[in-house]
Amino acid sequence: MCGITGLVNVRRQPVPRLDRALTVMGDLLAHRGPDGAGTWRSPAGEVGFAHRRLSIIDLSATGAQPMRGENGAVVVHNGEIYNYRELRQALAGHWRFAGSSDTETILAAYARYGAACVDHLRGMFAFAIWDGTRLFCARDRFGIKPLYYVQVGDLFAFASEAKALLPLLPAIATDADAFAEYVTFQFPLGDRTLFADIKQLMPGHTLTVENGTIRIARYWDVAYEIDYRHDAPYFQRRLTELLDQSIDLHLRADVEVGSYLSGGVDSSLIAILASRHSAANDKAFHGKFTEPAGYDESAYAAIAAAAAGKTLFQTAITPADFAAEIERVIYHLDYPIAGPGSFPQYMVAKLAARHVKVVLGGQGGDETFGGYARYLLAYFEQCIRAAIDGTYKNGNFVVTIESIVPNLGVLREYVPLMRQFWQDGLFGPLDQRYLRLIDRSVDAGGEIVWGDLDRARVRAAYAAIFNSVRTVRHESYFDSMTHFDFKTLLPALLHVEDRMSMAHGLESRVPFLDHPLIEFVATVPADVKFKGGQMKHLLKEAYRDAIPAAIAGRRDKMGFPVPLNEWRQGVLSDYVNDLFRSERARTRPFVDAKAVIAGLDGGGRFSRKLWGLLSLEVWYRAFHDRAAHYAGLLDQAA
């Protein structure tokens, strides 16, 4: 796990002030790699790389980067190639390895397979290779590791975080389309970011700069080719085999590995399985809210820790922590994304980094196995419709009204959402109904100036993903919902996972996101994964003997919500009021400052309106208001 950045002149001309640029960009990524730093530049000065190192595999000097291979190719890599041992054996006859680093296997695979090297990599990664002729970049299949890029004239630059590219921009501006997507979903849908001109390389894609041309290509995607030949016990057995393989690979490290424990099914299972594989994995970490009542899930984390035989370290998160840390959280995020969970995640990562350098988490379980209550709510509506018009045999419906009723207790905490969901009608097209469930902008009144934004484009982009027939070929409503979240929400959550851990020089690993496992789960029929409307049915059945009953049977898991709306009424009142009533807050694009102030007391317990608007204002302060600072960094560099 590291921070990488680099520049190349697409016309193969020397890059002005290359050494200064590499220094500045590397310094902006210093938190990602506290164990070392390095730079490399080509003899002609047309390309250069910078690297910040967090030493996890091969702690010696042979693991340092930028890394130059025996063939002269140079690589900078962020992440882990978990099958590096197997790759070393397969490539031993084609490459003379200088060390034991997983990064060197990328160089060897590229020398052997060229751009197809990515097909042989199993892990989380973002890397760039200069082979003397072209720049080749790649990002892992799920977007666990980030890679941003920008082109300014003939200069192409990339980095692990968008902030490292800001000194190269002629100005810092907001991307209107990304902004519209953010206020709708709290994440962008495609390659845009909230920074105009800065894009992200999408998961499962490669990027090549050669002969003055930039080419982007997809190398992987998940396809829902449903397996109707096997029964539920087979799927359960195969799931345990593949998840065990993934856990074993994710424990490969030359340093100690710990675990996050939220108190939910996913992180609990990962922690328990990791302990079965390695007794050295004996530390777990949890963050809890002790005020107000109703947010403390530490009792469930303690149950999971006991089942895993781990020592549980906890941190109590307070409103004073929020006021003290929120600006650092948004700074490290680069731009606000995916809801308020980033704040407690930052606090738990801060705790974990005091004890370990690597931590395992349960990210990906909800999107893969169907863990969101909104799936149940959407199906409940469709079951009512199916019961009325007799369309139970339609492939969109994998449960009956009789089987789903016993599971509806999960929706107890979602009554306000249900009222909102049904207030504008019932039984519309499936894509429109699901959009109604996930559209965060309905919570905002006149705070957003939609006349300056293209709302129709946002809805069209959403529909194109939700209604995809290229990947969800055997359509079911369940697969369409989970596929949309897998392609959009999950990368946003992984953005948070990466930034909040790397803010403290901590590597976060996500064993559910191993591509053989994901490819397998995509073949499982929806009525096996979501039997009777039971969320995560397949996962819970496969690991019935591993997951503590108190956790498997939970109906109140909240997903790390932040009591921000309660805090706003109390100790954070002055902080929030001062933030939005400032002169600067009144000048933000696409936001009506008067409407924001008038609506501060609106929103229910789990409303994200306050978070969405507050984090935007903090983002504007962190980057837009400091545009002169970033513009001057190249001149200030020694």
C-alpha positions, 0 to 999 in steps of 0.5 A, spaced: 500 500 500 503 506 497 502 513 494 503 513 487 504 519 482 507 521 475 507 525 469 509 524 462 509 529 456 505 525 450 509 528 445 515 525 448 518 532 450 522 534 456 517 536 462 518 543 465 520 543 472 519 535 472 523 534 479 519 540 482 513 537 480 514 530 482 517 533 489 510 537 490 506 531 488 509 526 492 509 530 498 501 531 497 501 523 498 506 523 504 500 520 509 499 514 504 507 512 505 510 514 511 516 508 510 519 511 505 520 515 498 523 515 492 523 518 485 525 516 478 525 520 471 527 518 464 534 520 462 530 525 457 526 528 462 519 526 458 517 522 464 517 521 471 514 517 477 514 519 485 512 514 490 511 514 497 512 507 501 508 503 506 512 497 507 507 490 507 511 485 503 518 485 502 520 490 507 527 490 505 530 495 499 529 490 494 521 492 495 522 500 494 519 504 488 519 506 483 522 499 481 526 498 475 526 491 472 532 488 468 529 490 462 529 497 463 521 498 465 519 502 471 513 501 475 510 505 481 504 500 484 499 501 490 496 495 493 497 488 493 498 482 488 496 477 493 497 471 488 505 474 487 508 467 490 504 463 484 506 468 479 513 468 481 513 460 480 509 461 473 514 467 471 521 464 474 523 462 467 522 468 464 524 473 469 530 474 474 527 476 480 531 481 484 527 481 491 521 478 494 516 484 492 509 483 489 510 489 485 516 485 481 511 480 479 507 486 475 514 488 472 515 480 470 508 479 468 508 485 463 514 483 460 511 476 459 504 478 457 504 486 455 497 489 457 494 482 458 498 482 465 492 484 468 488 478 467 493 474 471 493 479 477 489 477 483 489 483 488 487 490 489 492 495 485 493 501 481 500 501 477 503 505 472 509 502 468 514 506 463 517 501 458 521 506 454 515 507 449 509 508 452 505 509 459 501 503 461 496 504 467 491 499 470 486 499 476 483 493 479 477 490 478 473 493 483 476 500 484 479 498 491 485 502 489 484 509 486 487 512 480 486 519 478 489 523 472 488 529 468 491 532 461 493 539 461 496 541 454 501 536 452 502 534 460 499 527 462 499 526 470 496 521 474 496 520 482 493 516 487 489 522 490 486 527 486 489 533 491 496 531 488 494 533 481 491 540 483 498 544 483 498 542 475 491 545 474 490 552 471 484 553 476 480 549 481 473 548 479 467 544 480 464 539 475 457 540 474 455 533 472 459 530 477 455 535 482 448 533 480 450 526 481 453 527 488 447 531 490 442 525 487 446 519 490 452 522 494 457 519 489 459 520 481 456 515 477 462 514 472 469 517 471 468 524 473 470 527 480 467 533 483 474 537 480 473 539 473 478 536 469 480 531 474 478 524 472 478 517 475 480 511 471 474 506 472 475 499 476 477 494 471 480 498 466 487 500 463 489 506 460 495 507 455 499 513 453 503 512 446 504 516 440 500 522 443 494 518 444 490 516 450 487 510 450 482 507 455 480 499 455 475 495 459 479 488 461 474 485 466 466 486 468 462 482 472 456 478 468 450 475 471 450 468 467 445 464 472 447 457 473 440 453 474 444 446 474 446 446 481 442 446 488 443 451 494 447 446 498 452 446 492 452 454 492 454 454 499 459 449 499 463 453 493 462 459 497 466 457 503 471 454 498 472 460 495 472 465 501 477 461 504 481 461 499 480 469 499 482 469 506 488 465 506 491 470 500 489 476 504 493 474 510 499 474 506 503 480 509 510 481 512 507 485 518 501 483 523 494 483 520 488 486 524 480 486 523 475 491 523 469 489 527 462 493 526 458 488 529 454 486 523 455 479 519 460 481 514 466 484 518 464 479 524 465 473 519 471 475 516 474 476 523 472 469 525 475 466 518 481 470 519 482 467 526 481 460 523 487 461 518 492 465 523 492 465 530 497 471 529 491 475 527 488 477 534 487 484 534 480 487 532 477 494 532 471 498 533 468 505 534 462 506 538 457 512 539 455 513 546 451 519 545 445 519 544 442 513 545 441 508 540 447 508 536 452 504 540 453 497 537 459 495 541 455 489 544 455 485 538 462 487 536 464 484 543 460 478 541 464 477 534 471 478 538 469 473 543 467 468 537 474 470 533 478 469 540 480 477 538 482 482 543 477 488 542 480 495 541 474 500 542 474 508 541 468 512 543 466 517 538 464 524 540 461 530 537 467 534 539 471 529 535 467 531 529 468 538 530 476 537 531 476 532 525 471 533 519 476 538 516 481 532 515 476 527 513 474 531 507 481 533 506 483 526 505 477 524 502 479 529 496 471 530 495 465 528 499 462 521 497 458 516 500 455 519 506 457 520 513 460 513 515 467 516 512 467 520 519 467 514 524 471 510 519 476 515 520 476 515 527 477 507 527 482 507 522 486 512 527 485 507 532 487 501 528 493 504 526 496 505 533 496 497 533 497 494 526 499 496 519 494 492 515 486 491 517 481 486 514 474 489 513 467 486 510 466 491 505 463 488 499 458 483 503 452 488 502 452 489 495 454 482 493 450 478 497 444 483 498 444 486 505 441 493 504 434 493 507 431 497 501 432 491 497 427 488 501 422 494 501 423 494 493 421 487 493 415 488 498 412 493 493 413 488 487 410 482 491 404 486 493 403 488 485 404 481 483 399 478 488 394 483 485 395 481 478 398 474 478 405 475 475 409 471 481 412 467 475 415 473 472 423 473 473 423 479 476 420 476 483 423 471 487 419 471 493 412 470 494 408 475 499 407 469 504 414 468 504 417 475 505 412 477 511 416 474 516 422 478 514 419 485 514 421 486 521 427 488 518 424 495 516 422 497 523 427 503 523 425 504 515 418 507 516 420 514 515 423 512 508 417 507 507 412 513 508 417 517 503 417 512 498 410 511 497 408 518 498 408 519 490 405 512 488 406 505 487 407 500 482 411 504 477 417 501 472 422 498 476 428 502 475 424 508 477 422 505 483 429 503 485 431 510 483 426 513 488 429 509 494 436 511 493 435 518 490 438 523 496 436 529 493 429 528 495 431 530 502 433 537 500 428 542 498 430 548 495 437 548 497 440 545 490 439 550 484 437 545 479 436 550 474 444 550 473 444 542 473 442 537 468 438 533 472 435 529 466 442 527 464 443 524 471 437 520 470 439 517 464 446 515 466 442 511 472 437 508 467 443 506 463 447 502 468 440 499 472 437 497 465 444 494 463 443 487 459 450 486 457 451 484 464 445 482 467 443 478 462 438 473 465 434 479 469 431 479 476 430 485 480 434 483 485 440 482 480 439 489 477 439 492 484 445 489 487 448 490 480 447 497 480 450 498 487 456 494 485 458 498 480 456 505 483 455 505 490 461 500 492 466 504 488 464 510 492 465 506 499 471 503 497 474 510 496 472 511 503 475 505 505 482 507 502 482 514 504 480 513 511 485 508 512 491 511 508 490 518 512 493 514 518 498 510 513 494 503 514 492 498 509 485 496 509 484 489 505 477 487 503 477 479 502 469 479 499 472 482 493 476 477 490 474 476 483 473 468 483 469 469 488 465 475 485 464 471 479 461 465 482 456 469 486 454 472 480 452 465 477 447 464 483 440 464 482 437 470 486 432 465 489 438 462 492 441 468 494 435 472 497 430 466 499 424 468 502 426 475 502 432 474 507 437 478 506 444 475 505 441 468 505 446 464 502 452 467 506 448 466 512 446 459 510 453 457 508 456 460 515 451 458 519 456 455 524 461 460 524 456 467 525 454 468 532 446 467 532 446 474 536 449 477 530 446 473 524 439 474 527 440 482 528 434 486 525 437 493 527 444 493 524 444 500 522 451 501 517 455 506 522 450 512 522 452 518 525 448 522 530 449 528 526 442 531 526 442 530 534 448 533 535 446 539 530 441 540 535 446 540 541 453 541 542 455 542 534 449 547 533 454 553 533 459 550 529 454 548 524 451 555 524 457 559 523 459 554 517 453 556 513 452 563 515 459 565 513 460 570 507 464 564 503 458 559 504 453 564 500 457 564 494 458 557 492 455 554 485 449 550 485 447 552 492 442 556 495 445 559 501 438 562 504 435 555 503 440 552 506 440 556 513 432 556 513 432 548 512 438 547 517 433 544 522 429 539 517 431 532 516 429 526 520 434 522 524 437 518 518 437 524 513 443 525 510 441 532 507 445 536 513 451 531 512 451 532 504 451 540 505 456 540 510 461 536 507 460 540 500 461 547 504 468 544 508 470 541 501 469 548 498 473 551 504 479 545 503 480 546 496 477 551 492 478 557 497 485 555 497 486 554 490 492 560 490 496 555 495 495 549 490 497 553 484 503 556 488 506 549 490 510 548 484 514 555 485 515 554 492 518 547 492 525 547 493 
